[in-house]
Amino acid sequence: MAKKSSFAVTIFGVLLLLVQSACGVEYQVGGSKGIWGVPSDPNAQSLNQWAESRRFQMGDSIVFNYQSGQDSVLLVNQDDYNNCHTESPIKHFSDGHTIIKFEKSGPHYFISGIKDNCLKNEKLVVVVLADRTKQYSSPPPAPVEEPQSPPPEAPAQMNPTPSPTAEGPPSNAASSSTSIISFFLGLTGMVATSMILL
């Protein structure tokens, strides 16, 4: 009986991990004790070092904790990030507990709403990896070849990697995470049934 219950607990744990990976992970900015603020210890890990040590995926979220009314979080473009421009952010958050879910890949730039804090390194870049799990019911269209022109005097550099497209999967395509969850839920049902029959 002990073997059956430990096996069931193991299966349940695996299912929880799969559901968590399908739904995304929530990260607290700076780690478990991280607070969105001006770094107080010059020897401490910077927010960007913290972010670089993680692999953010689409669907993941980050949590900014800070004193509401004393600080804020701005989502900005790269130029505003580099120059600590707080005047025209893409989004402004000031609730003290800001949760941002990543819905697209690429770099996301965050700075403090207080310019002086940003200048003291209260800023963060999070790079979200592209979603490589999308499954399409048909292959993407073949590229259209353009007529050949005479070669330029200096050879042009070619990038063999195609640029990503913003086109999503067809509406009837099943997501891989749903398929994985369905598979493991079915497997769990079979295991539970066999345990009851034993």
C-alpha positions in Angstrom: 0.0 0.0 0.0 2.9 2.4 0.8 4.3 1.8 -2.7 1.0 2.7 -4.2 0.7 6.0 -2.3 4.3 7.1 -3.0 3.7 6.3 -6.7 0.5 8.4 -6.7 2.3 11.3 -4.9 5.1 11.1 -7.5 2.6 11.2 -10.4 0.8 14.1 -8.8 4.1 16.0 -8.4 5.0 15.5 -12.1 1.6 16.8 -13.1 2.0 19.9 -11.0 5.3 20.6 -12.6 3.8 20.2 -16.0 0.9 22.5 -15.3 3.3 25.1 -13.8 5.5 25.0 -16.9 2.4 25.2 -19.2 1.1 28.2 -17.3 4.3 30.1 -16.8 6.6 30.8 -13.9 6.3 33.9 -11.6 9.6 35.5 -10.7 10.0 38.1 -7.9 12.4 40.8 -9.3 15.7 40.4 -7.5 14.9 37.0 -6.1 12.9 35.9 -3.0 14.0 38.9 -0.9 14.2 41.3 -3.8 12.8 44.7 -3.6 12.4 47.1 -6.5 14.7 50.0 -5.4 18.1 51.6 -5.6 20.8 49.0 -4.9 22.1 49.7 -1.3 25.1 47.4 -1.5 27.5 48.1 -4.4 28.8 44.5 -4.1 25.3 42.9 -4.4 24.1 41.3 -7.6 22.5 43.9 -9.9 19.0 43.5 -11.1 20.3 42.8 -14.6 22.7 40.1 -13.3 19.7 38.5 -11.6 17.7 38.7 -14.9 20.6 37.3 -17.0 20.8 34.2 -14.7 17.2 33.2 -15.7 15.5 32.0 -18.8 12.3 33.9 -19.2 9.7 32.4 -21.5 6.5 33.8 -22.9 3.7 33.3 -20.3 6.1 33.9 -17.4 5.5 36.9 -15.1 7.7 39.1 -13.0 6.6 40.8 -9.7 7.9 44.2 -8.7 7.6 44.9 -4.9 8.1 48.5 -3.7 6.6 51.2 -1.6 3.5 52.6 -3.3 3.6 56.4 -3.5 7.4 56.4 -3.0 8.5 54.6 -6.2 7.0 53.2 -9.4 7.9 51.0 -12.4 8.0 52.2 -16.0 8.0 50.0 -19.0 10.0 52.0 -21.6 11.8 51.6 -24.9 15.6 51.0 -25.1 16.5 54.7 -25.6 14.5 55.8 -22.6 16.1 52.9 -20.6 19.6 53.9 -21.6 19.0 57.6 -20.8 16.6 57.2 -17.8 13.9 59.2 -19.6 10.8 58.9 -17.4 8.6 61.4 -19.3 6.8 59.1 -21.8 6.8 55.5 -20.7 5.0 52.7 -22.6 3.3 51.8 -19.3 3.4 53.2 -15.8 2.7 51.2 -12.6 2.6 52.6 -9.1 0.5 50.1 -7.0 3.5 48.7 -5.0 3.0 45.1 -6.2 3.2 45.1 -10.0 2.9 41.8 -11.9 3.8 41.8 -15.5 3.1 38.8 -17.7 5.3 38.4 -20.8 3.2 37.9 -23.9 5.9 38.5 -26.5 9.5 37.6 -26.9 12.5 40.0 -27.0 13.9 42.6 -24.6 11.6 44.4 -22.1 13.0 47.5 -20.5 12.0 48.7 -17.0 13.1 51.8 -15.0 12.2 53.5 -11.8 9.6 56.3 -12.3 12.0 58.5 -10.3 14.8 59.6 -12.6 17.4 59.9 -9.8 16.7 56.3 -8.8 17.1 55.2 -12.4 20.4 57.0 -12.6 21.5 55.1 -9.5 20.9 51.8 -11.4 17.3 51.0 -10.5 16.5 49.6 -13.9 16.2 46.2 -15.4 16.2 44.5 -18.8 14.4 41.2 -19.2 15.0 39.2 -22.3 12.1 36.8 -23.1 12.9 33.8 -25.3 10.9 33.1 -28.4 8.2 30.5 -28.3 9.6 27.5 -30.2 6.8 25.1 -29.2 4.1 26.3 -31.7 2.9 23.6 -33.9 1.4 24.3 -37.3 -1.0 22.2 -39.2 0.8 23.0 -42.5 4.3 24.2 -43.3 5.0 27.9 -43.6 4.8 29.2 -47.2 8.0 29.0 -49.3 9.8 32.3 -49.7 9.3 34.1 -53.0 12.6 34.3 -55.0 13.4 37.6 -56.5 15.1 38.0 -59.9 18.9 37.8 -59.8 20.7 41.2 -60.1 24.4 41.6 -61.0 26.6 41.0 -58.0 27.7 44.1 -56.1 31.4 45.0 -56.1 31.8 44.0 -52.5 30.1 40.7 -51.5 27.1 41.3 -49.3 26.8 39.6 -45.9 24.0 37.1 -45.9 22.3 36.0 -42.7 21.1 32.4 -43.3 18.7 32.5 -40.3 15.2 33.7 -41.4 13.7 36.5 -39.4 10.9 35.5 -37.1 7.4 36.2 -38.3 4.6 37.8 -36.2 2.1 35.4 -37.8 0.6 33.1 -35.2 -0.5 29.5 -35.6 -3.8 28.8 -37.5 -6.8 29.0 -35.3 -7.4 25.3 -35.3 -3.9 24.4 -34.2 -3.6 22.7 -30.8 -1.0 24.1 -28.5 1.7 21.8 -27.3 1.2 22.6 -23.7 -2.5 21.6 -23.9 -1.4 18.3 -25.6 1.1 17.6 -22.9 -1.3 18.3 -20.1 -4.0 16.1 -21.8 -1.5 13.3 -22.2 -0.4 13.3 -18.6 -3.9 13.7 -17.3 -4.9 10.6 -19.3 -1.9 8.8 -18.0 -2.8 9.7 -14.5 -6.3 8.4 -15.0 -5.0 5.1 -16.3 -2.5 4.8 -13.3 -5.3 5.6 -10.8 -7.6 3.1 -12.4 -5.0 0.4 -12.3 -4.2 1.2 -8.7 -7.9 0.8 -7.7 -8.2 -2.5 -9.6 -5.1 -3.9 -7.8 
